[in-house]
Amino acid sequence: MIEIRKKSVIPVYSAGAACVIYCAFFPLYKVWHFIILACLAILVYTVLSLIFPGKTERVELPEEPELTGDALIDALLSDGRAAVGEMRKLRDSIPGEQVRRKLDAIITVIDKIFKTVTDNPNDYKQVKKFADFYLPTTIKLLHTYDRFGQSGVDGVNISGTMERIDTALDTILDSYSKFFDSLFAHQALDIETDIRVLESMLKNEGLLDSGFETYRM
């Protein structure tokens, strides 16, 4: 977060008004007339700047994208951020609280899907396919829903299409959630292997029979 100081416009407008009033009542054809006018403007501006200093706003700096050093993965993550950003803009303009809630959930899952590539580069191909084939269609549907919703016409084709997209969002959310879960399949397998190795070691040491329990997936 950074602080940005925004000056008040009152001192500027007041100084200008003072100049206009001066010109209306006093002569302005000698050098010292202009000096008086300038001093008046500076005085009004300075005094009112102290009275109306403006306000300070705290602005959040945009988060710097995390780079992995792998050009392909970084490009994929950049595409993911762009897609999520576009969907968030659509979310703000799309009518209907129910659809917004569904879109919030979808955006959350999509964001998590792309973040998995940072920790697990082996997921690149799967997430790349997801980004190339599934996301564009989802964004297209959202654009259509937004456009139809902003049309102001309640026709059979428009309302029917919007209802169909609304229903499709449930399927999309469920499918994307399952896809996200599938990205952890290899990790689950690795953990299961580690558990079996641990059990074998404990049995060999005679510790498993002494009440030590291991987690079974």
C-alpha positions in Angstrom: 0.0 0.0 0.0 1.2 3.5 -0.8 -0.3 6.9 0.2 -1.2 9.3 -2.6 -1.9 12.9 -1.7 -4.7 14.5 -3.7 -4.8 18.3 -3.6 -8.0 20.1 -3.2 -9.3 22.1 -6.2 -10.7 24.8 -4.0 -7.5 26.8 -3.7 -7.0 26.8 -7.5 -10.6 27.8 -8.3 -10.6 30.5 -5.6 -7.3 32.0 -6.8 -8.8 32.1 -10.3 -12.0 33.7 -9.0 -10.0 36.3 -7.1 -8.2 37.2 -10.3 -11.5 37.6 -12.1 -12.9 39.8 -9.4 -9.8 42.0 -9.3 -9.9 42.5 -13.1 -13.6 43.5 -12.8 -12.9 46.3 -10.3 -9.3 47.4 -10.7 -7.2 48.6 -13.7 -4.8 46.2 -15.4 -2.6 48.2 -17.8 0.6 48.8 -15.8 3.3 46.4 -14.7 2.6 46.9 -11.0 -1.1 46.1 -11.6 0.0 42.6 -12.8 2.3 42.2 -9.9 -0.5 43.0 -7.5 -2.7 40.5 -9.3 -0.1 37.8 -9.1 0.5 38.4 -5.4 -3.3 38.3 -4.8 -3.6 34.9 -6.6 -0.6 33.5 -4.7 -1.9 34.7 -1.4 -5.4 33.3 -1.9 -4.0 30.0 -3.1 -1.5 29.7 -0.2 -4.1 30.5 2.5 -6.8 28.2 1.1 -4.2 25.4 0.6 -3.6 25.5 4.4 -7.4 25.4 5.0 -8.2 22.8 2.4 -5.0 20.6 2.2 -6.8 17.9 0.3 -6.9 14.2 1.2 -4.6 11.3 1.4 -5.7 8.0 -0.2 -4.1 4.6 0.4 -3.7 2.8 -2.9 -2.7 -0.9 -3.2 0.1 -1.5 -5.6 -0.5 -4.2 -8.2 1.1 -7.5 -7.2 4.2 -8.3 -9.1 3.7 -11.6 -11.0 5.7 -14.5 -9.6 8.1 -15.8 -12.2 9.4 -19.4 -12.2 12.2 -18.8 -14.7 10.7 -21.2 -17.1 9.5 -19.3 -20.2 6.7 -21.7 -21.1 5.3 -21.8 -17.5 5.6 -18.1 -17.1 3.7 -17.5 -20.3 1.0 -19.9 -19.2 0.7 -18.2 -15.8 0.4 -14.9 -17.6 -2.4 -16.2 -19.8 -4.1 -17.4 -16.6 -3.9 -14.0 -15.0 -5.3 -12.4 -18.1 -8.2 -14.9 -18.2 -9.0 -14.4 -14.5 -8.8 -10.7 -14.9 -11.2 -10.7 -17.8 -13.6 -12.9 -16.0 -13.5 -10.6 -13.0 -14.4 -7.7 -15.2 -17.3 -9.6 -16.6 -18.4 -10.6 -13.1 -18.8 -6.9 -12.2 -21.0 -6.1 -15.2 -23.1 -9.3 -15.4 -26.6 -8.9 -14.0 -27.9 -11.4 -11.5 -26.5 -12.1 -8.1 -26.8 -15.9 -8.5 -24.7 -15.9 -11.6 -22.1 -13.6 -9.9 -21.8 -16.1 -7.0 -21.3 -19.0 -9.5 -18.7 -17.0 -11.3 -16.9 -16.1 -8.1 -16.6 -19.8 -7.3 -15.4 -20.6 -10.9 -12.8 -17.8 -10.8 -11.5 -19.2 -7.4 -11.0 -22.7 -8.9 -9.4 -21.4 -12.0 -6.9 -19.3 -10.0 -6.0 -22.3 -8.0 -5.5 -24.5 -11.1 -2.9 -22.1 -12.5 -1.1 -21.7 -9.2 -0.5 -25.5 -9.1 1.9 -25.1 -12.0 4.2 -23.0 -9.9 4.7 -25.8 -7.4 4.3 -28.7 -9.8 5.8 -27.9 -13.3 4.8 -31.4 -14.4 1.2 -30.2 -14.5 2.1 -27.9 -17.3 0.6 -30.0 -20.2 -2.7 -30.6 -18.4 -3.1 -26.9 -17.4 -2.0 -25.8 -20.9 -4.8 -27.9 -22.4 -7.2 -26.5 -19.9 -6.2 -22.9 -20.8 -6.3 -23.5 -24.6 -9.6 -25.5 -24.9 -11.8 -24.9 -21.9 -11.3 -21.4 -20.8 -11.9 -19.6 -24.1 -15.4 -21.3 -24.4 -16.2 -20.3 -20.8 -15.2 -16.7 -21.4 -17.2 -16.7 -24.6 -20.3 -17.9 -22.8 -19.9 -15.2 -20.1 -19.5 -12.5 -22.8 -22.7 -13.7 -24.4 -24.6 -13.7 -21.0 -23.3 -10.2 -20.3 -24.3 -8.9 -23.8 -27.7 -10.4 -23.6 -28.3 -9.2 -20.1 -27.4 -5.6 -21.1 -29.6 -5.7 -24.1 -32.7 -4.7 -22.2 -34.9 -7.0 -24.2 -36.7 -9.9 -22.7 -37.2 -12.1 -25.7 -37.6 -15.9 -25.9 -34.2 -16.4 -27.5 -32.4 -14.0 -25.1 -33.9 -15.3 -21.9 -33.6 -18.9 -23.0 -29.9 -18.5 -23.8 -29.2 -16.8 -20.5 -31.0 -19.6 -18.6 -29.0 -22.2 -20.5 -25.7 -20.4 -19.7 -26.7 -20.1 -16.1 -27.3 -23.8 -15.9 -24.0 -24.5 -17.8 -22.1 -22.6 -15.1 -23.0 -25.3 -12.6 -21.6 -27.9 -14.8 -18.5 -25.8 -15.5 -17.8 -25.3 -11.8 -18.2 -29.0 -11.0 -16.0 -30.0 -14.0 -13.3 -27.5 -13.1 -13.3 -28.6 -9.5 -12.8 -32.2 -10.6 -10.0 -31.2 -12.9 -8.3 -29.3 -10.1 -8.6 -32.4 -7.8 -7.1 -34.6 -10.6 -3.9 -32.5 -10.6 -3.1 -34.0 -7.2 -3.5 -37.6 -8.3 0.2 -38.2 -8.7 0.9 -36.6 -5.3 -1.6 -38.8 -3.7 0.1 -41.8 -5.3 3.5 -40.7 -4.0 2.1 -40.3 -0.5 0.5 -43.7 -0.6 3.9 -45.1 -1.7 5.6 -43.3 1.2 3.1 -44.7 3.6 3.7 -48.3 2.4 7.5 -47.8 2.7 7.0 -46.4 6.2 4.8 -49.4 7.2 7.3 -51.8 5.9 10.1 -50.2 7.9 8.1 -50.1 11.0 7.2 -53.8 10.7 10.8 -54.7 10.2 11.8 -52.8 13.3 8.9 -54.4 15.2 7.3 -51.0 15.9 4.0 -51.4 14.0 2.8 -54.1 16.4 3.4 -51.9 19.4 0.4 -49.7 18.7 1.7 -47.4 16.1 -1.0 -46.6 13.6 -0.4 -45.3 10.1 -2.8 -43.4 7.9 -4.3 -45.4 5.1 -5.6 -43.5 2.0 
